[in-house]
Amino acid sequence: MNNEDRTNPVEADNDGETKGVDEVITPTSPQTLEQEAEALRRKIAEIERKVADGN
């Protein structure tokens, strides 16, 4: 295998854009962040209940 056979995932993007870079730079919406925070709160509450029950 020579170096020409390797492809960079960013360079291999079909539309020629740097999709990987765009995903990192693009900020997450406040609504998405709130949904993720709520999911974490539910998981934490579930774990706290299990700990309190001794399971």
Phi, psi and omega per residue, in radians:
M1 nan 2.248 3.072
N2 -1.842 2.993 -3.066
N3 -1.103 -0.419 -3.125
E4 -1.234 -0.370 -3.130
D5 -1.348 -0.343 -3.112
R6 -1.429 2.483 3.067
T7 -2.123 2.462 3.063
N8 -1.470 2.237 -3.116
P9 -0.964 -0.594 3.125
V10 -1.205 -0.729 -3.140
E11 -1.254 -0.433 -3.081
A12 -1.441 -0.001 3.139
D13 -1.026 2.326 -3.044
N14 -1.081 -0.679 -3.063
D15 -1.549 0.065 3.076
G16 1.417 -0.084 3.121
E17 -1.469 2.876 3.116
T18 -1.652 1.294 -3.063
K19 -1.002 -0.775 -3.123
G20 -1.024 -0.731 3.128
V21 -1.202 -0.739 -3.137
D22 -1.054 -0.684 -3.133
E23 -1.149 -0.587 -3.141
V24 -1.299 -0.682 -3.063
I25 -1.385 -0.611 -3.069
T26 -1.121 2.126 -3.128
P27 -1.232 2.634 3.096
T28 -1.444 2.470 -3.109
S29 -1.193 2.633 3.100
P30 -1.020 -0.604 3.132
Q31 -1.130 -0.752 3.120
T32 -1.118 -0.754 3.120
L33 -1.075 -0.701 3.129
E34 -1.155 -0.683 3.106
Q35 -1.125 -0.739 3.108
E36 -1.140 -0.684 3.119
A37 -1.128 -0.721 3.120
E38 -1.127 -0.710 3.108
A39 -1.089 -0.708 3.099
L40 -1.151 -0.696 3.103
R41 -1.066 -0.715 3.115
R42 -1.126 -0.731 3.123
K43 -1.122 -0.738 3.125
I44 -1.100 -0.761 3.139
A45 -1.091 -0.707 3.126
E46 -1.109 -0.757 3.124
I47 -1.141 -0.731 3.124
E48 -1.080 -0.678 3.093
R49 -1.122 -0.732 3.131
K50 -1.118 -0.715 3.123
V51 -1.136 -0.756 3.138
A52 -1.124 -0.579 3.120
D53 -1.405 -0.203 -3.133
G54 1.452 0.294 3.122
N55 -1.670 nan nan
